Structures are given as structure tokens and as C-alpha cells.
Amino acid sequence: MDAVQSGWISSIGKYVTRFEDEFASFCRVSYAVATSNGTAALHLSLKAYGIGEGDEVIMPDLSFIATANAVLMTGAKPVFCDIEAETLCINPELIEEKITSSTKAIIPVHLYGHPANMQAIMKLARARNLYVIEDAAEAHGAEIHGQRVGGFGDCATFSFYGNKNLTTGEGGMITSNDTDFIERCRMLRDHAMSSNKRYWHDELGFNYRLTNLQAALGCAQLERASELLAARRHNFEMYKARLGGCQGLRLNRTMDWALNSYWMVCLEVEGMDEVKRATLMTRLIQVGVDTRPYFYPMSKMPYLPDADTPISHHISQIGINLPTYVGLEEADIDYISEQVLRVVGEVKNHND
């Protein structure tokens, strides 16, 4: 309300800077640059590193489409790598074989709240002189050995879309410890306007600014970050108590080196395929339980390069996301879990 009443409702205002500073502190990094959304944050980072036509960027095949689209927007080519079945993140052991003389960067995605194995990825990237851009759109507050994601790569990008752990409705953020990189992102974010000659532009820039209104909401969200993240983890523990020991069902797995932020509670059902999963989801919505399918492998999209990624293709067909909203009560999760067990049994028995 203070932002509204101040009259500063667009991209100028005290809350933009405050949100950037506080989010940098949240991620335990030196700098942050707010953007209009998470895709803009990815695109801006790639442009700031000079990635473009003829370059290749390696990423996991299983991710939201924005990861590949941001690379295409620069003129570069996305190169898809398979994932680990346990973490759902890019398999570091498979990255090396994807590297060519055209490779310029790696984008590990912290999928559904579980961080990628950044130590292994950074070791490989440093040896091959590659940029690493963490796609942390789904992983606010996730940790590796006690260090929060957002500070492992050369930079990281976040989304504050309405369903994320922390939200500004729409919005994004770039985090980094590199002063020069951050300053270039700030300049490109504002139409590449000269810092000392107003309305002068030496190169192509973008309108990727966050508004003061959105930033004010972001500041309020950060004040509640511990509460919101704890609620997601509590939801998962309640699901685990009800579904974790059931044969043929697998919930999110978390490595002993990781702290999962549980953007989504994931459920994988053995024996599913796209048709059976669609039946499962339809029957659940009929009893008031909304679900989402796992992302499709990006290499299946008709405009993107094909890839041999068998784990991504298999996992994609058997996974659904259960309701994860922080306002869920124990009775809600009781009901959801009961319906999931009943409907999974019915679908499996019918198919058998």
C-alpha cells in the first residue's frame, strides 16, 4: 500500500532497490538485479555474457520450456542432456560428451525445488572455461551443503511467478558476485540507455524492468520467507507420512547434501504412460483434486532439436505434481492422499 500511495508504481521507486538488496542477502550473494519475469532474467544473463548466433548452451532435457526459449532468443542453440532419476536434475556425468567447440555455457536447472549437483558441474565448467547460469526459478531457499542456490554459478536466475515459493505475481531476478556482469545486466535491462547521457543508446537493449509495486510485494514476501518455505516442507512431510511407503509410488527424493525447497510435491506412479496418467488426473479432478503433469522433455517440441534422453522421457510420463499450496491443512492432505491411493488403484486395476 505504501508503494501505491507514494505514486511510484512503475520501475522507479525505493522498493526495487530494496527488493534487490534483500534478495541478494537471502541468497547470500553480493548483487541482484530485478527483472520483469524469470525468462527475461535468463535471456538478459545470456546476452550479458555475449552468447548468440553459433553458440551452444547445454541444459537438462526435463525443464519448463523457458530454459530453451531464452537460449533460442539469443540465436544460440540449446543442447539437451539427460537427468538423474533421483534428483530430476541434469546428470553431470553426461555433460562432458555434449561439449563441443561451440559450447559457451551450461544451464543447470534446480527442478521442482531440488538443487542440481553444482560442485560437479562447476568443476567441469571451470576446466572447460564455460559459463554456468543456474536456473533457480523453482528453488528459492534450496541449499547445497548449507549454501543457498543462487551463488554457485557465474550467475543465477529466479522467477517470482504467482505459483512460486516467493512471488511478485510476475517477476524475476538475476544474482551474482560479479560486479561488471551485474552492471551490464542493469544497463541492458533498461533499453541499454547510457548511464551519463539520458535517452542515448549505443546498442540494443530490452525493457525487462520490474515495477515498484511488484518489488514491494516481493519485499513483503521476503519478510515471510522462512514461514513460507517451512510450510512447503511441512506439506511434503505430511504427504510422505501418507504416501511415502506405498508400493509403486515415489515422492520427491532429496540427496543427503541437499535441502529441498519443494516448489512442487512430486509423485511418480510406476506403470504409467501419458494415456494412463491423463486418466488418473481426470479422475482426480472429478473428486476435487487438481494435479499437474511433469514437464515434457523439451526435445519433444517440434521446433527444438531431438535428443537421446531416455530417463527424461520415461520420468516425464509417470510423474504428476500434487497440490502444494502453503495454505493446505492436514485435513486437505488427508483427503488428497486418500483419493490418490483410491484412484491410482482403480486406474491400475482397470489397465491390468
N, C-alpha and C positions, 0 to 999 in steps of 0.2 A: 504494500500500500504506500510505503514511503516513496518508492520509485514512481508510482503513478502520480502521487501528489506533488512530487518535485517537478513534474513536467518533462523530465528527461526520460523519454520512453523508447528512444531508438538506440543507436550504437554508441552514443556518448553518455557517460554517467559514471558515478563512483562505483556502482556495483559490478561493472565489467572488470575493472582492475581488481576489486576486492575478491571477486569470484576466482579470477586467475591466480591471485596470490594464495588464496586459501586452498584452492585445489592443488597447487604445486606443493604446499605443505602437507596436504592429505596424502599425496603420492610420494612425499619425501624426496622431491627433486627441486632444482633451483628455479625453473621457469615453467610457465604455462601460457598458452595463447588460446583464447576462446574463439570458437567458430560457429557458423550457423547450423551445422549438423556434423555427424560423425563422418559421413562420406566426404564432406568438404575438408575435414581435418586430414583424412588420408590423401586426398588429391593435393592439398596445399603442401603437405610434407614431401610428397614425391616431387612436386615442382621445385620446391626449395632445394632439393638435392640435385636438381638438374636432370632428372630421369625423364626420358622421352623417346622419340622415334628410334627404333633399332635396339632398344634396351630390353632386357628380360628381368622379370621380378618373380621370384619363387614364393609360393604360398600353399597352404593346405587346400585340398580339393573340397573339403567339407567346411563351408563357411557361408554366411549371408553374402549375397551377390555383390554388395557394395565393395568388398575387398578386391574383386576382379575388376569391377567397373571403374574404380578410381584409377587403376593402372591403365586401362584402356583409354581413359580420358586424357592421359598424358601422351598417348601414341605408343606407349610401350606394350610389351606382350606379357600376359600372365602365364606362368608355368606352374602346373599343378603337381603337388606331391601328396602322397598318401599319409594317412593319420595313424596314430596309435589307438588301438581299440579301447585301452583303459582310460586315457586322458581325453580322447576325441580331438587332440591337438596334433599338429604336424610332427611326423616322425623324424627326429634329427638324423638318424642313421641313413635315411633315404635322400637327404638334401644334396649330398655331395655329387651323386650321379646326375642330378638335374643342372648342375652348374656348367655353363659354357663361357666362352669369351665375351658373350653379350650380357651375362648376368651382372646386374648392378645392385640388387637388393633382395632381402628376404623379408617377407611379412608373416611372422608367426601370429596366429590368432588364438587368443585365450577363450576357447569356445565354451559357451554356456556357463562361464564363471570359473572354469579350471585353467590355471596358467599352463602355458607351454613350457617345455624344458629349456629355459633361457640360457642356462650355463653352457649346455652342449651347443646350442645354436650360436651363441656369441663366440665361443671358441673357434668354431668353423668359420664364422663370418670374419673374424679378425685375421685368421690365417689366409683368407682369400680376398681381403680388402673389400668387403661388401657392406653396404648399409643394412641396418636392421631397424625396421619400423614395427613396433609392437601394435597389433590391432587389439586394443583392450576395450573395445566398445561394450563388451558384455561382462567385464571383470572388475568393476570398481571395487577396490578393497581386497582383492585376491592377493595372496602372498606366496613367495618362494623363499624358504628358509628364513621367514620373518621379515623379508623385504617386500614391500608392495610393488605390484606390477606398475609399469609406467616409467621406471627408471633403469631398466636393464638394457634396452636397445639404445640406438643413437637418438631415437625419439619414440614416443608412443602416441596413439590416438584413442580418444574416448567418444562415446555417444551419450547424449542425455535425452534420447527419445522417451516418450511417455511411459514405456514399459520397462525402462532400465532401472537398476538398483537406486540410482540417483537421477533425477530428471529435471529438465527445464522445459518440458513439452517437446520442443525440438532444440537441438544444440549439440555442440561438440567441443573438444579440447585437444590441444597438442601439448605434450610435456617433454622436456628435455633439460639437460645440463649444459647445452652448447649455446653460448651467448650469441654468436654470429648467426647460427641457424634460426634461433628464435627471432632475432631482429629481421631476418629475411622473411620469415613467415608473417610477421606483423605488417611488413611493407606490402607483400603480395596480397594479404587479406583485404586491404583497403585500396583496391584498384591499382596497386603499385604506385601510389601517389608519393611524390618526393617529400621527405621529412622537413625540408627547408624551403620549398617553393610550392605553395599551395596550387592545386589543380594542374601540376606538371607531372607527366608520366613518361618515364624512359622505357618502359616495357609493359607487356601485357600483364594485368593483374586481375583480381577477382573481388566480387562483393561477397565475402564469406564472414561478415561480421555478426556477432551475437548482439541482441538488444539488451539494454539496461534492465528492462522488465524481466527478461528470461534470466539474466545474471542474478537479479535479486532473488528469484525463486531458487536458483542454484545455491546461493549463499544460505538460504533457509534450509535447503536440503542437507547441506554440509553440517549445519548445526545438529541435525538428527541422524547423521551418517552411521554412528555406532548403533543406534536403535534400529535403523532400517536394515542394516547388514545382519544384525543379530536375529531379527525377525525372519529373514530368509533362511538362515542356518537352523533356526528353531523349526520352521516349517519342514525342512528336509529331515530333521531328526524324527519328527512325528510321522512322516511318510515311511522312513526307514523302519520304525518300530512296527508298522502295519504291513509293509510290503517287502521289506528287506530280506526276509527268509523264505520267500515264496519261490517254489521251483519254476524255472522258466522265465523269471522276471529279474531284471537287473536295474538298479537305480544308479545314480551318479557314483562313480568310483573316484576317490581322491588319493593321490600319491602321498607318501609319508613326508615328502619335502614341501608339500603344497598346503595352502589354506584356500579352500574353495569359497567363492562368493555366492554361488548358487543363484545365478541370474535366473536359471530355469531348473526345476526339478525334472530330471530326465528319466524316462522309463523305457527300457528295451525289452521287447517281448520275443522270445525265441519262436521261430517258425512263422514269423510274419513276412509278408511281402506288401507291395503297395496296395493291392486289392484287399487283402485281409485287413490291413491297417485301416483302410478307408471304412470298411465295415465296422471295425472296432470303434473308430472315432464317431461314426454316425450313431451307433447305438448308445454311446456315452452322452452325446449331446441330447439325445431323446430323453435321458433321465437327468438332464440339467448339469452335466459335467463337460465343460469345454476343454478341449485339448488342441495342441498344435503338432503337426508332423515335424520331424527333424528336417533341417535344410536338405535340399537336393545337392548332390555333388555338382559343383559349378561346371565341370567338364561335360555335363549332360545338356547344358544350354546350347541351343543351335548356333549361337553366334560366338561361342568360345571354343578354344582348342580341346580336342578329345584327350583323355589321359587314361593310363592303365593304373587305376587306384582301387583295387578290389575291396579293401577294408572300408574305404569311404562309401563305395557303392552298396556294400552289404549293410553297414550300420545305418545308413540313411533310410533304408526300407523298414527297419524293425523298431525305430525309435519314435516316441511321442514325448511331448512336454506336458506335464500336469500343471494345474493351477498353482501358482507360486506367490500370489499377491500377499503382501505383508499383513493385510487385514483379515486373512483367513483365521478362523477359530478352530479349536480342536474338534468340535462337532462337525465342522465343514470337512476337515481332513478325514475324519471317521467315515463320513458319507461318501466322499470321493473314493477312498480306498476300498470300501465295501463294493461300490459299483464297478470299480476297475476289476476287482477279483471276480465278480459275478460275470461281467461282460466278457472278459478275457476267456473265462472257462466256456462260456456259450459259443464264442467265435471259434475257439479251438476244437470243441466237440463237434460243431457243425461241419467244420472243414475236414475233421478226421472221418 
